[in-house]
Protein backbone atom coordinates (compact mmCIF):
# COMPACT_ATOMS: atom_id res chain seq x y z
CA UNK A 1 0.00 0.00 0.00
CA UNK A 2 1.42 3.34 -1.02
CA UNK A 3 1.53 6.35 1.30
CA UNK A 4 -1.26 8.12 -0.61
CA UNK A 5 -3.56 5.08 -0.34
CA UNK A 6 -2.80 4.73 3.35
CA UNK A 7 -3.54 8.41 3.96
CA UNK A 8 -6.85 8.08 2.09
CA UNK A 9 -7.75 5.02 4.19
CA UNK A 10 -6.97 6.87 7.43
CA UNK A 11 -9.12 9.80 6.26
CA UNK A 12 -12.01 7.45 5.34
CA UNK A 13 -11.80 5.65 8.69
CA UNK A 14 -11.69 8.91 10.63
CA UNK A 15 -14.72 10.22 8.74
CA UNK A 16 -16.62 6.95 9.26
CA UNK A 17 -16.05 7.07 13.00
CA UNK A 18 -16.88 10.76 13.41
CA UNK A 19 -20.03 10.68 11.22
CA UNK A 20 -21.52 7.44 12.54
CA UNK A 21 -24.53 7.68 14.82
CA UNK A 22 -23.74 4.43 16.63
CA UNK A 23 -20.70 2.19 17.12
CA UNK A 24 -22.38 -0.41 14.90
CA UNK A 25 -22.71 2.11 12.05
CA UNK A 26 -19.06 3.07 12.48
CA UNK A 27 -17.97 -0.57 12.36
CA UNK A 28 -19.93 -1.19 9.15
CA UNK A 29 -18.42 1.92 7.52
CA UNK A 30 -14.92 0.91 8.60
CA UNK A 31 -15.49 -2.56 7.18
CA UNK A 32 -16.65 -1.05 3.88
CA UNK A 33 -13.48 1.06 3.69
CA UNK A 34 -11.21 -1.93 4.32
CA UNK A 35 -13.07 -3.94 1.68
CA UNK A 36 -12.70 -1.14 -0.84
CA UNK A 37 -8.95 -0.92 -0.26
CA UNK A 38 -8.55 -4.69 -0.37
CA UNK A 39 -10.74 -5.08 -3.45
CA UNK A 40 -13.06 -7.44 -1.57
CA UNK A 41 -16.77 -7.75 -2.31
CA UNK A 42 -17.63 -9.11 1.16
CA UNK A 43 -16.28 -8.50 4.65
CA UNK A 44 -17.20 -9.65 8.15
CA UNK A 45 -16.15 -8.80 11.69
CA UNK A 46 -16.21 -11.57 14.28
CA UNK A 47 -15.85 -10.89 18.01
CA UNK A 48 -15.75 -13.18 21.05
CA UNK A 49 -18.94 -13.42 23.10
CA UNK A 50 -19.14 -12.16 26.70
CA UNK A 51 -17.70 -15.43 28.05
CA UNK A 52 -14.94 -15.49 25.45
CA UNK A 53 -15.94 -18.96 24.30
CA UNK A 54 -17.69 -18.36 20.97
CA UNK A 55 -17.23 -16.01 18.07
CA UNK A 56 -20.20 -13.90 17.01
CA UNK A 57 -20.56 -12.02 13.76
CA UNK A 58 -20.89 -8.36 14.70
CA UNK A 59 -20.82 -6.70 11.27
CA UNK A 60 -21.17 -7.66 7.62
CA UNK A 61 -20.69 -5.58 4.52
CA UNK A 62 -21.16 -6.65 0.91
CA UNK A 63 -20.87 -4.88 -2.38
CA UNK A 64 -24.18 -4.32 -4.08
CA UNK A 65 -24.17 -5.98 -7.47
CA UNK A 66 -25.25 -3.79 -10.35
CA UNK A 67 -25.85 -6.74 -12.67
CA UNK A 68 -28.47 -9.48 -12.63
Backbone as XML, in Angstrom:
<?xml version="1.0"?>
<chain id="A" units="angstrom">
  <residue number="1" name="UNK">
    <atom name="N" x="0.857" y="-1.173" z="0.000"/>
    <atom name="CA" x="0.000" y="0.000" z="0.000"/>
    <atom name="C" x="0.903" y="1.237" z="0.000"/>
  </residue>
  <residue number="2" name="UNK">
    <atom name="N" x="0.629" y="2.121" z="-0.921"/>
    <atom name="CA" x="1.420" y="3.343" z="-1.021"/>
    <atom name="C" x="0.962" y="4.357" z="0.020"/>
  </residue>
  <residue number="3" name="UNK">
    <atom name="N" x="1.806" y="5.342" z="0.273"/>
    <atom name="CA" x="1.531" y="6.347" z="1.296"/>
    <atom name="C" x="0.223" y="7.088" z="1.011"/>
  </residue>
  <residue number="4" name="UNK">
    <atom name="N" x="-0.034" y="7.389" z="-0.247"/>
    <atom name="CA" x="-1.258" y="8.115" z="-0.609"/>
    <atom name="C" x="-2.503" y="7.271" z="-0.313"/>
  </residue>
  <residue number="5" name="UNK">
    <atom name="N" x="-2.438" y="5.980" z="-0.629"/>
    <atom name="CA" x="-3.557" y="5.083" z="-0.345"/>
    <atom name="C" x="-3.778" y="4.945" z="1.157"/>
  </residue>
  <residue number="6" name="UNK">
    <atom name="N" x="-2.698" y="4.850" z="1.901"/>
    <atom name="CA" x="-2.797" y="4.731" z="3.350"/>
    <atom name="C" x="-3.407" y="5.995" z="3.950"/>
  </residue>
  <residue number="7" name="UNK">
    <atom name="N" x="-2.986" y="7.145" z="3.478"/>
    <atom name="CA" x="-3.541" y="8.406" z="3.957"/>
    <atom name="C" x="-5.032" y="8.501" z="3.652"/>
  </residue>
  <residue number="8" name="UNK">
    <atom name="N" x="-5.433" y="8.071" z="2.461"/>
    <atom name="CA" x="-6.854" y="8.075" z="2.090"/>
    <atom name="C" x="-7.654" y="7.129" z="2.996"/>
  </residue>
  <residue number="9" name="UNK">
    <atom name="N" x="-7.087" y="5.966" z="3.298"/>
    <atom name="CA" x="-7.754" y="5.025" z="4.188"/>
    <atom name="C" x="-7.924" y="5.621" z="5.584"/>
  </residue>
  <residue number="10" name="UNK">
    <atom name="N" x="-6.895" y="6.241" z="6.101"/>
    <atom name="CA" x="-6.974" y="6.869" z="7.427"/>
    <atom name="C" x="-8.040" y="7.953" z="7.421"/>
  </residue>
  <residue number="11" name="UNK">
    <atom name="N" x="-8.096" y="8.753" z="6.365"/>
    <atom name="CA" x="-9.119" y="9.795" z="6.260"/>
    <atom name="C" x="-10.512" y="9.176" z="6.237"/>
  </residue>
  <residue number="12" name="UNK">
    <atom name="N" x="-10.703" y="8.117" z="5.431"/>
    <atom name="CA" x="-12.006" y="7.454" z="5.345"/>
    <atom name="C" x="-12.428" y="6.864" z="6.687"/>
  </residue>
  <residue number="13" name="UNK">
    <atom name="N" x="-11.483" y="6.246" z="7.386"/>
    <atom name="CA" x="-11.802" y="5.647" z="8.685"/>
    <atom name="C" x="-12.158" y="6.718" z="9.707"/>
  </residue>
  <residue number="14" name="UNK">
    <atom name="N" x="-11.412" y="7.815" z="9.710"/>
    <atom name="CA" x="-11.695" y="8.912" z="10.634"/>
    <atom name="C" x="-13.080" y="9.503" z="10.363"/>
  </residue>
  <residue number="15" name="UNK">
    <atom name="N" x="-13.403" y="9.693" z="9.096"/>
    <atom name="CA" x="-14.720" y="10.223" z="8.737"/>
    <atom name="C" x="-15.822" y="9.252" z="9.139"/>
  </residue>
  <residue number="16" name="UNK">
    <atom name="N" x="-15.617" y="7.959" z="8.911"/>
    <atom name="CA" x="-16.624" y="6.952" z="9.261"/>
    <atom name="C" x="-16.912" y="6.967" z="10.753"/>
  </residue>
  <residue number="17" name="UNK">
    <atom name="N" x="-15.878" y="7.076" z="11.540"/>
    <atom name="CA" x="-16.049" y="7.075" z="12.997"/>
    <atom name="C" x="-16.742" y="8.348" z="13.462"/>
  </residue>
  <residue number="18" name="UNK">
    <atom name="N" x="-16.326" y="9.490" z="12.925"/>
    <atom name="CA" x="-16.884" y="10.756" z="13.405"/>
    <atom name="C" x="-18.317" y="10.995" z="12.917"/>
  </residue>
  <residue number="19" name="UNK">
    <atom name="N" x="-18.702" y="10.444" z="11.775"/>
    <atom name="CA" x="-20.034" y="10.680" z="11.225"/>
    <atom name="C" x="-21.063" y="9.632" z="11.642"/>
  </residue>
  <residue number="20" name="UNK">
    <atom name="N" x="-20.602" y="8.524" z="12.185"/>
    <atom name="CA" x="-21.521" y="7.439" z="12.543"/>
    <atom name="C" x="-22.369" y="7.826" z="13.752"/>
  </residue>
  <residue number="21" name="UNK">
    <atom name="N" x="-23.622" y="7.412" z="13.710"/>
    <atom name="CA" x="-24.526" y="7.676" z="14.823"/>
    <atom name="C" x="-24.367" y="6.685" z="15.963"/>
  </residue>
  <residue number="22" name="UNK">
    <atom name="N" x="-23.905" y="5.480" z="15.622"/>
    <atom name="CA" x="-23.735" y="4.428" z="16.626"/>
    <atom name="C" x="-22.418" y="3.697" z="16.360"/>
  </residue>
  <residue number="23" name="UNK">
    <atom name="N" x="-21.908" y="2.988" z="17.357"/>
    <atom name="CA" x="-20.702" y="2.187" z="17.125"/>
    <atom name="C" x="-20.903" y="1.137" z="16.021"/>
  </residue>
  <residue number="24" name="UNK">
    <atom name="N" x="-22.101" y="0.591" z="15.929"/>
    <atom name="CA" x="-22.380" y="-0.406" z="14.897"/>
    <atom name="C" x="-22.280" y="0.201" z="13.502"/>
  </residue>
  <residue number="25" name="UNK">
    <atom name="N" x="-22.809" y="1.422" z="13.335"/>
    <atom name="CA" x="-22.707" y="2.108" z="12.049"/>
    <atom name="C" x="-21.250" y="2.397" z="11.712"/>
  </residue>
  <residue number="26" name="UNK">
    <atom name="N" x="-20.474" y="2.793" z="12.708"/>
    <atom name="CA" x="-19.055" y="3.067" z="12.484"/>
    <atom name="C" x="-18.337" y="1.801" z="12.038"/>
  </residue>
  <residue number="27" name="UNK">
    <atom name="N" x="-18.628" y="0.691" z="12.696"/>
    <atom name="CA" x="-17.972" y="-0.571" z="12.355"/>
    <atom name="C" x="-18.297" y="-0.993" z="10.924"/>
  </residue>
  <residue number="28" name="UNK">
    <atom name="N" x="-19.541" y="-0.839" z="10.514"/>
    <atom name="CA" x="-19.926" y="-1.189" z="9.150"/>
    <atom name="C" x="-19.219" y="-0.293" z="8.136"/>
  </residue>
  <residue number="29" name="UNK">
    <atom name="N" x="-19.119" y="0.998" z="8.426"/>
    <atom name="CA" x="-18.424" y="1.922" z="7.525"/>
    <atom name="C" x="-16.934" y="1.608" z="7.442"/>
  </residue>
  <residue number="30" name="UNK">
    <atom name="N" x="-16.337" y="1.274" z="8.574"/>
    <atom name="CA" x="-14.921" y="0.910" z="8.599"/>
    <atom name="C" x="-14.701" y="-0.355" z="7.776"/>
  </residue>
  <residue number="31" name="UNK">
    <atom name="N" x="-15.580" y="-1.315" z="7.937"/>
    <atom name="CA" x="-15.494" y="-2.558" z="7.183"/>
    <atom name="C" x="-15.598" y="-2.287" z="5.684"/>
  </residue>
  <residue number="32" name="UNK">
    <atom name="N" x="-16.502" y="-1.413" z="5.292"/>
    <atom name="CA" x="-16.647" y="-1.048" z="3.879"/>
    <atom name="C" x="-15.360" y="-0.430" z="3.339"/>
  </residue>
  <residue number="33" name="UNK">
    <atom name="N" x="-14.729" y="0.434" z="4.129"/>
    <atom name="CA" x="-13.477" y="1.065" z="3.693"/>
    <atom name="C" x="-12.367" y="0.034" z="3.505"/>
  </residue>
  <residue number="34" name="UNK">
    <atom name="N" x="-12.230" y="-0.886" z="4.447"/>
    <atom name="CA" x="-11.213" y="-1.926" z="4.320"/>
    <atom name="C" x="-11.474" y="-2.801" z="3.099"/>
  </residue>
  <residue number="35" name="UNK">
    <atom name="N" x="-12.736" y="-3.125" z="2.853"/>
    <atom name="CA" x="-13.073" y="-3.940" z="1.682"/>
    <atom name="C" x="-12.738" y="-3.208" z="0.390"/>
  </residue>
  <residue number="36" name="UNK">
    <atom name="N" x="-13.001" y="-1.923" z="0.352"/>
    <atom name="CA" x="-12.703" y="-1.138" z="-0.844"/>
    <atom name="C" x="-11.207" y="-1.136" z="-1.123"/>
  </residue>
  <residue number="37" name="UNK">
    <atom name="N" x="-10.402" y="-0.936" z="-0.095"/>
    <atom name="CA" x="-8.953" y="-0.917" z="-0.262"/>
    <atom name="C" x="-8.435" y="-2.297" z="-0.667"/>
  </residue>
  <residue number="38" name="UNK">
    <atom name="N" x="-9.000" y="-3.340" z="-0.074"/>
    <atom name="CA" x="-8.554" y="-4.690" z="-0.373"/>
    <atom name="C" x="-9.111" y="-5.256" z="-1.660"/>
  </residue>
  <residue number="39" name="UNK">
    <atom name="N" x="-10.104" y="-4.582" z="-2.238"/>
    <atom name="CA" x="-10.739" y="-5.078" z="-3.451"/>
    <atom name="C" x="-11.660" y="-6.261" z="-3.179"/>
  </residue>
  <residue number="40" name="UNK">
    <atom name="N" x="-12.190" y="-6.334" z="-1.964"/>
    <atom name="CA" x="-13.059" y="-7.443" z="-1.565"/>
    <atom name="C" x="-14.512" y="-7.063" z="-1.766"/>
  </residue>
  <residue number="41" name="UNK">
    <atom name="N" x="-15.349" y="-8.019" z="-2.134"/>
    <atom name="CA" x="-16.774" y="-7.753" z="-2.314"/>
    <atom name="C" x="-17.578" y="-8.068" z="-1.057"/>
  </residue>
  <residue number="42" name="UNK">
    <atom name="N" x="-16.961" y="-8.760" z="-0.094"/>
    <atom name="CA" x="-17.626" y="-9.114" z="1.162"/>
    <atom name="C" x="-16.624" y="-9.000" z="2.308"/>
  </residue>
  <residue number="43" name="UNK">
    <atom name="N" x="-17.106" y="-8.539" z="3.454"/>
    <atom name="CA" x="-16.278" y="-8.501" z="4.647"/>
    <atom name="C" x="-17.122" y="-8.747" z="5.881"/>
  </residue>
  <residue number="44" name="UNK">
    <atom name="N" x="-16.512" y="-9.356" z="6.892"/>
    <atom name="CA" x="-17.201" y="-9.646" z="8.150"/>
    <atom name="C" x="-16.278" y="-9.335" z="9.316"/>
  </residue>
  <residue number="45" name="UNK">
    <atom name="N" x="-16.885" y="-8.986" z="10.445"/>
    <atom name="CA" x="-16.153" y="-8.799" z="11.691"/>
    <atom name="C" x="-16.708" y="-9.798" z="12.688"/>
  </residue>
  <residue number="46" name="UNK">
    <atom name="N" x="-15.822" y="-10.581" z="13.284"/>
    <atom name="CA" x="-16.209" y="-11.574" z="14.279"/>
    <atom name="C" x="-15.557" y="-11.208" z="15.603"/>
  </residue>
  <residue number="47" name="UNK">
    <atom name="N" x="-16.345" y="-11.234" z="16.675"/>
    <atom name="CA" x="-15.851" y="-10.895" z="18.009"/>
    <atom name="C" x="-16.209" y="-12.004" z="18.996"/>
  </residue>
  <residue number="48" name="UNK">
    <atom name="N" x="-15.393" y="-12.182" z="20.037"/>
    <atom name="CA" x="-15.747" y="-13.181" z="21.053"/>
    <atom name="C" x="-16.979" y="-12.744" z="21.838"/>
  </residue>
  <residue number="49" name="UNK">
    <atom name="N" x="-17.778" y="-13.732" z="22.273"/>
    <atom name="CA" x="-18.941" y="-13.422" z="23.096"/>
    <atom name="C" x="-18.488" y="-13.002" z="24.496"/>
  </residue>
  <residue number="50" name="UNK">
    <atom name="N" x="-19.439" y="-12.679" z="25.357"/>
    <atom name="CA" x="-19.141" y="-12.165" z="26.697"/>
    <atom name="C" x="-18.284" y="-13.130" z="27.516"/>
  </residue>
  <residue number="51" name="UNK">
    <atom name="N" x="-18.470" y="-14.429" z="27.308"/>
    <atom name="CA" x="-17.697" y="-15.430" z="28.052"/>
    <atom name="C" x="-16.359" y="-15.737" z="27.379"/>
  </residue>
  <residue number="52" name="UNK">
    <atom name="N" x="-16.167" y="-15.230" z="26.171"/>
    <atom name="CA" x="-14.937" y="-15.486" z="25.447"/>
    <atom name="C" x="-14.828" y="-16.902" z="24.904"/>
  </residue>
  <residue number="53" name="UNK">
    <atom name="N" x="-15.947" y="-17.577" z="24.751"/>
    <atom name="CA" x="-15.938" y="-18.963" z="24.297"/>
    <atom name="C" x="-16.331" y="-19.136" z="22.840"/>
  </residue>
  <residue number="54" name="UNK">
    <atom name="N" x="-17.176" y="-18.243" z="22.338"/>
    <atom name="CA" x="-17.687" y="-18.361" z="20.971"/>
    <atom name="C" x="-17.442" y="-17.066" z="20.209"/>
  </residue>
  <residue number="55" name="UNK">
    <atom name="N" x="-17.312" y="-17.195" z="18.910"/>
    <atom name="CA" x="-17.231" y="-16.007" z="18.068"/>
    <atom name="C" x="-18.614" y="-15.674" z="17.544"/>
  </residue>
  <residue number="56" name="UNK">
    <atom name="N" x="-18.929" y="-14.375" z="17.530"/>
    <atom name="CA" x="-20.204" y="-13.896" z="17.010"/>
    <atom name="C" x="-19.931" y="-12.890" z="15.910"/>
  </residue>
  <residue number="57" name="UNK">
    <atom name="N" x="-20.697" y="-12.975" z="14.848"/>
    <atom name="CA" x="-20.557" y="-12.017" z="13.758"/>
    <atom name="C" x="-21.185" y="-10.693" z="14.199"/>
  </residue>
  <residue number="58" name="UNK">
    <atom name="N" x="-20.374" y="-9.635" z="14.219"/>
    <atom name="CA" x="-20.892" y="-8.356" z="14.698"/>
    <atom name="C" x="-21.144" y="-7.360" z="13.570"/>
  </residue>
  <residue number="59" name="UNK">
    <atom name="N" x="-20.570" y="-7.597" z="12.396"/>
    <atom name="CA" x="-20.819" y="-6.697" z="11.271"/>
    <atom name="C" x="-20.550" y="-7.434" z="9.965"/>
  </residue>
  <residue number="60" name="UNK">
    <atom name="N" x="-21.348" y="-7.102" z="8.965"/>
    <atom name="CA" x="-21.172" y="-7.661" z="7.620"/>
    <atom name="C" x="-21.353" y="-6.527" z="6.630"/>
  </residue>
  <residue number="61" name="UNK">
    <atom name="N" x="-20.515" y="-6.515" z="5.617"/>
    <atom name="CA" x="-20.689" y="-5.576" z="4.517"/>
    <atom name="C" x="-20.513" y="-6.364" z="3.232"/>
  </residue>
  <residue number="62" name="UNK">
    <atom name="N" x="-21.328" y="-6.047" z="2.224"/>
    <atom name="CA" x="-21.155" y="-6.655" z="0.906"/>
    <atom name="C" x="-21.425" y="-5.630" z="-0.162"/>
  </residue>
  <residue number="63" name="UNK">
    <atom name="N" x="-20.716" y="-5.775" z="-1.242"/>
    <atom name="CA" x="-20.872" y="-4.882" z="-2.378"/>
    <atom name="C" x="-22.193" y="-5.175" z="-3.064"/>
  </residue>
  <residue number="64" name="UNK">
    <atom name="N" x="-22.919" y="-4.146" z="-3.375"/>
    <atom name="CA" x="-24.185" y="-4.315" z="-4.081"/>
    <atom name="C" x="-23.875" y="-4.549" z="-5.553"/>
  </residue>
  <residue number="65" name="UNK">
    <atom name="N" x="-24.395" y="-5.627" z="-6.074"/>
    <atom name="CA" x="-24.174" y="-5.983" z="-7.466"/>
    <atom name="C" x="-25.059" y="-5.143" z="-8.372"/>
  </residue>
  <residue number="66" name="UNK">
    <atom name="N" x="-24.462" y="-4.597" z="-9.414"/>
    <atom name="CA" x="-25.254" y="-3.792" z="-10.351"/>
    <atom name="C" x="-25.826" y="-4.631" z="-11.480"/>
  </residue>
  <residue number="67" name="UNK">
    <atom name="N" x="-25.337" y="-5.851" z="-11.620"/>
    <atom name="CA" x="-25.853" y="-6.737" z="-12.671"/>
    <atom name="C" x="-26.911" y="-7.667" z="-12.122"/>
  </residue>
  <residue number="68" name="UNK">
    <atom name="N" x="-27.472" y="-8.444" z="-12.984"/>
    <atom name="CA" x="-28.467" y="-9.484" z="-12.629"/>
    <atom name="C" x="-29.663" y="-8.885" z="-11.959"/>
  </residue>
</chain>
